[in-house]
């Protein structure tokens, strides 16, 4: 079996979206390397719960109180990640995105022809933030930096590649 492609993205605070010193990770075609037959089973088995199935919001947002995993179950999607100075990425069925707390993301497509499943370490209840403006940015940065590294990779558990990038 060939090695799975993992693409890390590093983003800095842009004044609106705080981002995180930890990289956002995209695991390309992750399911073909997993022992689970679905993202939902894998996420649950590895403690990434509070799951939902839907499209991605069409406006820039972030979560300051938890990391997030997104598994693309169907279709293709173009997402803007990392705020205004970030990048547009194309993800396809079978890809997962692991977003560290504070990392901006939104869908740039007007399509409804794709579906993600999302989850959060230990089933965290996520918050929704759209900007550092009108917020206490110092407390948001502190909250983001104090989110612990998850106990398990959402697909591969204890020995997943997440831990090669998030230390």
Secondary structure, DSSP 8 states (H G I E B T S, - for coil): -----EEEEEE---SS---EEEEEEEETTGGGGSSSSSHHHHHHHTTEEEEEEE---SS-BB-SS--EEEEEEESEEEEEESSTTSEEEEEETT-EEEE-TT--EEE-----S-EEEEEEETT-----B--STTS-HHHHHHHHHTS---SSBTTTBTT-THHHH--
